[in-house]
């Protein structure tokens, strides 16, 4: 009997800026992705080091046994590039890949705004301009068809992901008054890998701290995306919580007509009925432990008070659905892979 060997062509993937939390999460998730080969990871500071020397939790991963950091971005040769670089840095490297026909998924904020004046106002960075390619905002549940055709995908911010998904069905149906308020609690990993006085353990532990109370850069991002499906004015306040991962968002809005909790649940089930990564909790309030380590967005709460205020709660892992997992979901869409490939982790509860 002759056994034929089936050759599988893998997509070559690179991660530019792979030393931070989002880079580490991309590597963790892509280790189990059947359709890709991570061929390049970059870091000027860690060039020449094996991947597990920087990310010890990846020690022993067979897929990465020959993977070393390179310092020169110009040496990167791949089909898909994830740029996990700081705001303002991505715009200096992304155009080089686009000129070579490489598709890019950018995890910074550099390409999330069509109106660059908004970007410059909230990020306090001068933008060099948008490239002349198809750019898509990478929230699959609302923008899948544009993502399929894009050469550059702007991965959404972590707060906008949980906030937009929490209220989008009601905005789409025109069932809420113009104003919506988002109150979000986030884990410390959202601040990045480099410690600061704000993220120092004694200052975070047993404490809840609101910050950038009315001027957070994610507020205009949330508002502009929701205004593509309806008309709203967004107020947003984030809080730093003494947890490592996760964002819990409570959305408050006032209904334009008298509908019941069950009516609202039906609207959400209909809106997200075919979405693998959105789970509707009709009789429970989502918890961060349900989504920790996963690409799921859990949505629940769904209560209307005596004044017509509707409350909806969403939970995501800020490093997965809020960053690297969603980036891989976008890659899967762009490349025609199964959308959940590499993203089937179950939540760590408790």
matplotlib code that plots the C-alpha trace (Angstrom):
import matplotlib.pyplot as plt

x = [0.0, 1.4, 0.6, 0.5, 1.9, -0.3, 1.6, -0.1, 1.0, 1.2, 0.8, 4.0, 3.3, 5.5, 5.0, 6.7, 7.2, 6.8, 8.1, 5.0, 1.9, 0.0, 3.0, 3.2, -0.5, -0.2, 2.5, 0.5, -2.5, -0.7, 1.1, -2.1, -3.1, -3.0, -2.7, 0.2, 3.9, 5.4, 8.6, 9.7, 9.4, 11.2, 12.7, 15.7, 16.5, 16.1, 17.6, 19.3, 17.5, 15.4, 11.7, 11.4, 14.2, 11.9, 8.6, 9.5, 5.9, 6.6, 9.6, 9.1, 6.6, 7.8, 6.5, 8.9, 12.0, 13.9, 12.3, 14.6, 14.1, 15.5, 16.3, 15.9, 12.3, 13.4, 14.5, 10.9, 9.5, 5.9, 2.4, 0.8, 2.4, 1.0, 2.4, 2.2, 4.1, 3.4, 1.1, 3.1, 5.6, 3.3, 2.8, 6.6, 6.8, 3.3, 3.7, 6.9, 5.0, 2.0, 4.3, 5.5, 1.9, 2.0, -1.3, -1.0, -3.0, -2.1, -2.7, -1.9, -4.3, -2.5, -5.1, -8.3, -9.4, -10.5, -10.4, -6.7, -7.4, -9.2, -6.2, -3.8, -6.0, -6.4, -3.1, -1.1, 1.0, 1.4, 0.1, 2.0, -1.2, -3.2, -1.8, -3.7, -5.0, -8.2, -8.3, -10.9, -11.8, -11.3, -14.4, -15.6, -19.1, -19.9, -17.4, -16.7, -17.1, -14.8, -12.2, -12.3, -11.2, -8.7, -5.0, -4.7, -6.8, -6.9, -7.4, -9.9, -9.0, -9.8, -12.4, -14.1, -14.5, -16.5, -18.4, -19.5, -20.6, -22.5, -24.8, -24.7, -28.0, -30.0, -28.2, -28.9, -32.6, -32.9, -34.2, -32.1, -32.0, -28.9, -26.7, -25.1, -22.8, -20.1, -18.4, -15.5, -13.3, -10.0, -7.1, -3.6, -2.2, -4.0, -1.4, 1.3, 4.4, 6.4, 5.6, 4.7, 3.8, 0.2, 0.5, 2.8, 1.2, 0.7, -1.1, -3.4, -4.1, -7.4, -8.1, -10.3, -9.0, -10.9, -8.6, -8.9, -12.5, -13.9, -11.0, -9.9, -8.8, -11.1, -14.2, -14.1, -13.3, -16.4, -18.5, -17.4, -18.0, -21.4, -22.4, -21.8, -24.9, -27.0, -26.7, -25.3, -23.2, -20.8, -19.6, -17.0, -15.1, -12.5, -11.4, -8.2, -9.1, -6.8, -6.9, -4.5, -6.8, -10.3, -12.6, -16.1, -18.2, -21.6, -23.6, -26.4, -28.9, -32.5, -35.0, -37.2, -40.1, -41.5, -40.0, -39.4, -36.2, -37.2, -37.7, -34.2, -32.8, -34.6, -33.0, -29.5, -30.1, -31.2, -28.3, -25.6, -27.3, -24.6, -21.6, -19.3, -17.4, -20.4, -22.3, -25.6, -26.4, -30.2, -30.5, -27.1, -24.6, -21.3, -18.1, -14.6, -13.5, -15.9, -13.8, -10.3, -7.8, -10.5, -11.7, -15.3, -17.3, -20.0, -23.0, -25.8, -27.6, -30.4, -32.5, -34.8, -35.5, -38.6, -37.2, -36.7, -32.9, -31.6, -28.4, -26.2, -23.0, -20.2, -17.0, -13.9, -10.3, -8.5, -5.5, -7.5, -10.8, -9.5, -6.3, -4.4, -7.3, -9.3, -6.3, -6.1, -9.8, -9.2, -6.4, -8.6, -11.2, -8.7, -7.1, -10.3, -9.5, -12.1, -12.8, -12.3, -9.0, -6.5, -9.1, -10.9, -9.6, -12.1, -12.3, -10.3, -13.1, -12.3]
y = [0.0, 3.4, 6.3, 9.7, 12.6, 15.6, 18.9, 21.7, 25.2, 27.4, 31.2, 32.9, 35.3, 37.9, 39.9, 43.3, 44.3, 40.9, 41.6, 43.1, 41.5, 41.7, 40.1, 37.4, 36.7, 36.5, 33.9, 31.9, 31.7, 31.2, 28.2, 26.2, 27.7, 25.0, 27.3, 29.6, 29.5, 32.3, 33.0, 36.3, 38.2, 41.5, 43.5, 45.7, 45.3, 41.5, 40.7, 37.3, 35.9, 32.8, 33.5, 31.7, 33.8, 36.7, 34.8, 31.9, 30.5, 29.5, 27.2, 23.8, 24.9, 22.7, 25.2, 27.8, 25.7, 27.7, 31.1, 34.0, 37.7, 39.8, 43.5, 44.7, 45.1, 45.3, 41.7, 40.5, 38.5, 37.2, 37.0, 38.6, 41.0, 41.9, 45.2, 45.2, 48.5, 51.6, 54.4, 56.6, 53.8, 51.7, 54.4, 54.4, 50.7, 49.7, 51.6, 49.6, 46.3, 47.6, 48.8, 45.2, 43.9, 42.4, 42.5, 44.1, 43.9, 46.9, 46.7, 50.3, 53.3, 54.7, 53.6, 53.5, 57.0, 58.1, 61.7, 62.2, 65.4, 63.3, 60.9, 63.9, 65.5, 62.4, 60.8, 64.0, 62.6, 64.1, 61.6, 61.0, 60.2, 57.2, 54.9, 54.4, 50.9, 49.4, 49.9, 48.3, 48.8, 45.3, 44.6, 41.4, 41.3, 44.7, 44.9, 41.4, 42.1, 45.1, 43.1, 40.3, 42.8, 44.9, 45.1, 46.9, 46.2, 48.6, 46.4, 48.1, 49.3, 47.1, 49.4, 50.1, 46.4, 45.7, 48.9, 48.8, 45.2, 45.9, 48.5, 48.0, 46.1, 48.8, 51.6, 49.7, 49.4, 53.1, 52.2, 54.4, 58.2, 59.9, 59.7, 56.5, 56.2, 53.5, 52.7, 50.3, 48.4, 47.1, 44.9, 46.3, 44.4, 47.0, 49.5, 47.4, 45.5, 48.4, 49.2, 52.7, 54.3, 54.0, 50.2, 49.5, 46.7, 48.7, 51.5, 49.1, 46.4, 46.8, 49.9, 51.1, 54.2, 56.2, 57.9, 60.2, 60.6, 62.5, 62.6, 59.0, 58.5, 55.5, 57.6, 59.1, 55.7, 54.2, 57.1, 57.2, 53.5, 53.5, 56.4, 54.3, 52.2, 54.9, 58.2, 58.5, 60.7, 58.7, 59.4, 57.1, 56.7, 53.9, 52.6, 50.6, 47.5, 45.2, 42.4, 41.3, 40.6, 41.6, 44.5, 44.7, 47.4, 48.6, 50.5, 52.9, 54.3, 55.5, 53.8, 55.6, 53.3, 51.0, 47.5, 44.7, 43.0, 39.9, 42.1, 43.4, 39.9, 38.8, 41.8, 40.7, 37.0, 38.0, 40.5, 38.1, 34.8, 33.8, 35.2, 32.5, 34.8, 36.7, 34.8, 36.2, 35.6, 36.0, 35.0, 35.9, 38.7, 37.9, 37.5, 38.2, 34.7, 33.3, 35.0, 35.0, 33.7, 33.5, 35.5, 35.6, 38.7, 37.8, 40.2, 40.1, 42.1, 43.3, 45.2, 48.2, 50.3, 52.3, 55.4, 53.7, 53.2, 50.1, 48.5, 46.1, 44.4, 43.1, 41.2, 40.6, 39.6, 42.8, 40.9, 38.5, 39.8, 43.2, 42.8, 39.8, 37.3, 39.7, 40.4, 36.7, 36.6, 39.4, 37.4, 34.4, 36.4, 38.1, 34.7, 32.7, 30.5, 29.1, 32.2, 30.4, 28.7, 29.1, 30.7, 27.9, 28.3, 27.8, 30.5, 30.0, 30.0, 30.4]
z = [0.0, -1.0, 1.3, -0.3, 1.7, 1.6, 1.5, 3.3, 2.3, 5.4, 5.4, 6.5, 9.3, 11.0, 14.2, 14.3, 17.9, 19.5, 23.0, 24.6, 25.9, 22.6, 20.8, 23.4, 23.0, 19.3, 19.7, 22.3, 20.1, 16.8, 18.2, 17.8, 14.4, 11.8, 8.7, 9.6, 10.2, 12.3, 10.4, 11.8, 15.1, 15.6, 18.4, 18.2, 21.9, 21.9, 18.5, 18.4, 21.3, 21.1, 21.6, 25.0, 26.4, 26.2, 26.7, 29.0, 28.9, 25.2, 26.2, 24.7, 22.0, 19.0, 16.5, 17.8, 18.3, 15.6, 16.2, 17.1, 17.3, 14.4, 14.8, 11.2, 10.1, 6.5, 6.6, 7.3, 4.5, 5.1, 3.6, 6.7, 9.2, 12.6, 13.8, 17.6, 17.8, 19.9, 18.6, 16.2, 15.3, 13.2, 10.6, 10.0, 9.2, 7.8, 4.5, 3.6, 3.9, 1.9, -0.9, -1.2, -1.4, 2.1, 4.1, 7.5, 10.7, 12.9, 16.6, 17.3, 17.0, 13.9, 11.3, 13.3, 12.3, 8.8, 10.2, 11.1, 13.0, 15.6, 15.8, 16.2, 18.9, 21.1, 20.5, 20.4, 17.5, 14.0, 11.4, 8.2, 6.2, 5.2, 2.6, -0.7, 0.0, 1.2, 5.0, 7.2, 10.9, 12.3, 14.3, 12.5, 13.9, 12.3, 9.4, 8.1, 4.4, 4.4, 6.3, 3.7, 1.0, 3.0, 2.6, 5.9, 9.0, 11.9, 14.9, 17.3, 20.7, 23.7, 25.3, 22.0, 21.3, 24.5, 24.3, 20.7, 20.8, 24.0, 22.5, 18.7, 18.4, 20.1, 18.1, 14.9, 15.8, 16.7, 20.1, 22.3, 22.8, 21.4, 24.5, 25.7, 28.7, 29.1, 32.4, 32.0, 34.4, 33.0, 34.1, 34.5, 31.5, 29.3, 30.3, 28.6, 29.7, 31.1, 34.7, 35.9, 39.2, 38.2, 37.6, 40.6, 42.6, 45.9, 44.0, 42.1, 44.7, 46.7, 44.7, 41.8, 40.0, 37.3, 34.8, 31.8, 33.1, 30.1, 27.6, 27.0, 23.4, 22.9, 23.4, 19.8, 18.4, 20.0, 18.9, 15.2, 14.8, 16.4, 14.2, 11.2, 12.2, 14.0, 15.8, 19.3, 21.5, 23.6, 27.2, 28.4, 31.7, 32.2, 35.6, 36.5, 38.6, 40.6, 38.1, 35.4, 32.4, 31.3, 30.6, 32.1, 30.4, 31.7, 29.0, 30.1, 27.6, 27.6, 25.4, 22.9, 23.4, 26.0, 25.5, 27.9, 29.0, 27.0, 23.9, 24.2, 24.7, 21.5, 19.6, 20.8, 19.9, 16.5, 15.9, 17.1, 16.3, 13.8, 15.6, 17.1, 19.4, 20.9, 23.6, 24.9, 28.6, 28.8, 32.4, 33.9, 34.2, 32.4, 34.4, 33.5, 34.4, 31.7, 29.0, 30.5, 27.9, 25.2, 22.2, 23.4, 24.1, 26.6, 26.8, 29.4, 32.1, 29.8, 32.4, 32.0, 35.1, 35.9, 34.1, 30.8, 31.3, 29.7, 31.2, 29.2, 30.4, 28.3, 29.2, 27.1, 27.7, 26.8, 25.4, 23.3, 22.0, 22.9, 20.9, 19.7, 19.4, 17.4, 15.2, 14.5, 13.8, 11.3, 9.7, 9.4, 7.6, 5.3, 4.3, 4.0, 7.0, 9.4, 11.6, 14.9, 13.9, 16.7, 18.9, 20.5, 24.1, 26.9, 29.7, 32.9, 35.5, 38.3]

ax = plt.figure().add_subplot(projection="3d")
ax.plot(x, y, z, "-o")
ax.set_aspect("equal")
plt.show()
